[in-house]
């Protein structure tokens, strides 16, 4: 046996297990500094499937996060619109008194008019009541869709820069509001909490 001091005590190794013995320098590791091999990492347990309750909670969190993002985007668009029109993002009512505010208000009205005439909405269906030949039965109700109105071309009256910005902001707000309402409707159908429906 070859014996030496190290690892907190005396260590003995059989001669038949030793190939050679070398003298170590100060820069080389001593037995006390020899690091033991790191233990092999324990196998990670496989991901277990979520229970129905956990799956529902995960889906609800995803819906709520999406609703929060859309609400934040809608609030930002409305604030930009208010800043462009009134010069402030405050929700407090105020009169348009400065020249810039009056010009912005005029641009807003003109852009609304051009949006409405260039892209008219589809006419609402007409409900027709047909009386029943039997007095004890209610009339039959049918709906007829009127023909779509042709858009009016205003190529000779193009939007100026401010009018175009008002139009684009309104369009963005309308799309975000529709998406927000659709998301809230889905959440209600799934009995999920929608939180506050007000734009803080």
C-alpha positions in Angstrom: 0.0 0.0 0.0 1.1 3.5 -0.7 -0.2 5.9 1.9 -0.5 9.7 2.0 -2.4 12.3 3.8 -5.3 14.0 2.1 -9.0 14.4 1.9 -9.1 14.9 5.7 -7.2 11.8 6.6 -4.8 9.1 5.6 -5.4 7.5 2.2 -4.0 4.2 1.1 -3.8 2.9 -2.5 -2.6 -0.5 -3.6 0.8 -0.6 -5.4 -0.7 -2.6 -8.2 -3.1 0.3 -8.9 -0.3 2.9 -9.3 1.4 3.4 -12.7 4.0 6.0 -11.5 4.6 8.6 -8.9 5.5 12.2 -9.8 6.5 15.1 -7.7 4.1 18.0 -8.0 5.0 21.6 -8.2 3.3 24.5 -6.4 1.2 25.3 -9.5 -0.2 21.8 -9.7 -3.2 20.6 -7.8 -2.7 18.9 -4.4 -4.8 16.0 -3.3 -6.8 18.4 -1.2 -7.6 20.5 -4.3 -8.6 17.6 -6.4 -12.2 18.0 -7.3 -14.5 15.0 -7.2 -16.4 14.3 -10.4 -19.8 16.0 -10.6 -22.7 13.7 -10.0 -24.6 12.8 -13.0 -27.7 14.9 -13.5 -30.8 13.2 -12.3 -33.3 12.5 -15.1 -36.0 15.1 -15.3 -39.5 13.8 -14.9 -41.5 13.9 -18.1 -44.0 16.7 -18.4 -47.3 15.5 -17.1 -50.5 16.4 -18.9 -52.4 19.2 -17.4 -55.6 18.5 -15.6 -58.9 20.0 -17.1 -58.8 22.7 -14.3 -55.2 23.6 -15.1 -55.9 23.7 -18.8 -58.9 26.0 -18.3 -56.8 28.3 -16.1 -54.0 28.4 -18.7 -56.5 29.2 -21.4 -58.2 31.9 -19.3 -54.8 33.5 -18.6 -54.0 33.6 -22.4 -57.4 35.2 -23.1 -56.9 37.8 -20.4 -53.5 38.7 -21.6 -54.8 39.1 -25.2 -57.7 41.3 -23.9 -55.2 43.4 -21.9 -53.0 43.9 -25.1 -56.0 44.9 -27.3 -57.3 47.3 -24.6 -53.9 48.9 -24.3 -53.6 49.3 -28.0 -57.1 50.8 -28.2 -56.3 53.2 -25.4 -53.2 54.3 -27.2 -55.1 55.0 -30.5 -57.8 57.0 -28.6 -55.1 59.1 -26.9 -53.4 59.8 -30.2 -56.8 60.8 -31.7 -57.5 63.1 -28.7 -54.0 64.6 -28.9 -54.5 65.4 -32.6 -58.0 66.9 -32.1 -57.7 68.7 -28.8 -54.0 68.9 -28.1 -54.4 66.8 -24.9 -55.0 63.2 -23.9 -57.0 64.1 -20.9 -60.5 62.7 -20.6 -61.8 65.9 -19.1 -64.2 67.8 -21.4 -62.8 71.0 -22.9 -63.8 73.6 -25.5 -62.0 73.9 -28.8 -60.8 77.5 -28.5 -57.4 77.8 -30.1 -56.9 78.2 -33.9 -55.1 74.8 -34.1 -57.9 73.1 -32.2 -60.6 74.6 -34.6 -58.6 73.6 -37.7 -58.2 70.1 -36.3 -61.9 69.8 -35.6 -62.7 70.9 -39.1 -60.3 68.3 -40.5 -61.9 65.7 -38.4 -65.4 66.5 -39.6 -64.3 66.6 -43.3 -62.5 63.3 -43.0 -65.6 61.7 -41.3 -67.7 62.9 -44.2 -65.3 61.6 -46.9 -65.1 58.3 -45.1 -68.8 57.9 -44.9 -69.4 58.9 -48.6 -66.5 57.0 -50.1 -67.2 53.8 -48.0 -70.9 53.7 -47.2 -72.1 50.9 -44.9 -74.3 48.2 -46.1 -78.0 49.1 -45.9 -79.9 47.4 -43.1 -82.2 44.5 -44.1 -85.9 45.3 -44.4 -88.4 43.2 -42.4 -91.6 42.3 -44.2 -94.7 41.2 -42.4 -97.1 38.9 -44.3 -100.4 38.4 -42.5 -101.5 34.9 -41.8 -104.7 33.7 -43.5 -105.7 32.4 -40.1 -106.5 35.0 -37.4 -105.1 32.9 -34.6 -101.6 32.7 -36.2 -99.0 35.5 -36.1 -97.8 37.1 -39.4 -94.8 35.6 -41.2 -91.7 37.8 -41.0 -89.2 37.7 -43.8 -86.1 39.9 -44.4 -85.1 41.4 -47.7 -81.6 42.8 -48.3 -81.7 46.1 -50.3 -79.1 46.5 -53.1 -75.8 47.9 -52.0 -75.2 51.5 -52.6 -72.4 52.4 -55.0 -69.5 54.4 -53.4 -69.2 58.0 -54.4 -65.8 58.9 -55.9 -64.1 62.0 -54.4 -60.9 61.9 -56.3 -61.0 65.7 -56.9 -61.1 66.2 -53.1 -58.2 64.2 -51.7 -57.5 64.0 -48.0 -54.9 66.3 -46.6 -52.4 64.9 -44.2 -54.4 65.7 -41.0 -57.6 64.4 -42.5 -55.9 61.2 -43.5 -54.5 60.7 -40.0 -57.9 61.2 -38.4 -59.3 58.6 -40.9 -56.6 56.0 -40.2 -56.9 56.4 -36.4 -60.7 55.9 -36.5 -60.2 52.8 -38.6 -57.7 51.4 -36.2 -60.0 52.2 -33.2 -63.0 50.5 -35.0 -61.0 47.3 -35.8 -59.6 47.1 -32.2 -63.1 47.7 -30.7 -64.5 44.9 -32.9 -61.7 42.5 -31.9 -62.1 43.4 -28.2 -65.9 42.8 -28.3 -65.3 39.4 -30.1 -62.8 38.4 -27.5 -65.1 39.4 -24.6 -68.0 37.5 -26.1 -65.9 34.4 -26.4 -64.7 34.7 -22.8 -68.3 35.1 -21.5 -69.3 32.0 -23.5 -66.6 30.1 -21.7 -67.5 31.6 -18.3 -64.1 33.4 -18.0 -63.5 36.5 -16.0 -63.2 39.6 -18.2 -62.4 42.0 -15.4 -63.2 45.7 -16.0 -64.7 46.5 -19.3 -63.9 50.2 -19.0 -60.8 51.7 -20.6 -58.9 53.0 -17.6 
